[in-house]
Amino acid sequence: MTTPTLDRPTAARRPSDAKTTHRSLRARRRKERWWAAFFLGPQLAALVTFTLVPFGFAIVLAFMKWDGLGEKSWVGLANFKTELSDPHFRDAVTNTLTLGLLTVPAGLALALLIALALNNVRGKTIYRMVYFLPVVTSSVAVSVIWQIILASGDLGMLNNTVHDWFGITLPDWLDDPNWVMVAIAAVTIWSSVGLNVVIFLAGLQAIPAHLGEVARIDGAGPLRVFRHITLPLLSPTIFFSFVIAVISSFQAFDQIYVLVNPSVNEGARTIVFEVYDLGFKKFEFGVSSAAALMLTIMTIVVTLAQFRLQKRFVHYES
């Protein structure tokens, strides 16, 4: 009778086989690192060249006096003192905060209402596209169209239409300092609401449908389902959109620059326009960099405060 032969256990393999396997793993990892460097290298080089280096130069320039051509001179905190004592900068800070207060809550609330209305209808893809079109449309083109709509005098489509139909005289939206920020906020909300609608729709569709069905079986109405189920589960999405909207409101520039002339109408002067005006019109690059650095610090502080307060309002699934 022939005795069957058993294979050698894995632990009994020759040391040369283990060394060969180790060499192949090292070679494969080295090859993967080379491919990672090949694909990430250009992006990292562009990030360092066009973002990190200019940002570092702007920080250094905030403590210097420079007109863009002559010699640089170190002035310390003088640029910051100049800006903080400038009434134009204080007006810019006030206008920037006012724009954020007008656009962020109203824009997110409107986007949430639209997303709730579209969540259970057919053809959501078409509605997404329709609401998202203003987001991908050029902000300059959008601003030019709204400039025609909100203009005063014979060219103003909105004012003339309301006056002809109802006999009501509307304010000069783009010329009156008391109303210009309201007009800018309306244009901003119109052009950005589609992005939040798409984000909220994605968040609503990620909520398990059976949770609402169970609540309705227990006798909960639509408002209670929204208050106790939909809103808590959607709170991380709302928080994300809120942070992005606040940062965007602090960086508002292009629409304001096209709609009105903040150099003439102080009611539309924001911090970003203050940075542009100081740097590229008055050639005070040191003071302009100081204003930009203060805007960066303000944005970071507000964002960190939002993350600190999110524990009270945002509910993450365990």
Secondary structure, DSSP 8 states (H G I E B T S, - for coil): ---------GGGS-HHHHHHHHHHHHHHHHHHHHHHHHHHHHHHHHHIIIIIHHHHHHHHHTTEE--SSS--EE-TTHHHHHHHT-HHHHHHHHHHHHHHHHHHHHHHHHHHHHHHHHTTSS-HHHHHHHHHHHHHS-HHHHHHHHHHHH--GGG-HHHHHHHHHH------TTT-TTTHHHHHHHHHHHHHHHHHHHHHHHHHHTS-HHHHHHHHHTT--HHHHIIIIIHHHHHHHHHHHHHHHHHHHHT--HHHHHHS-TTT-GGG--HHHHHHHHHHTS--HHHHHHHHHHHHHHHHHHHHHHHHHHHHH-----
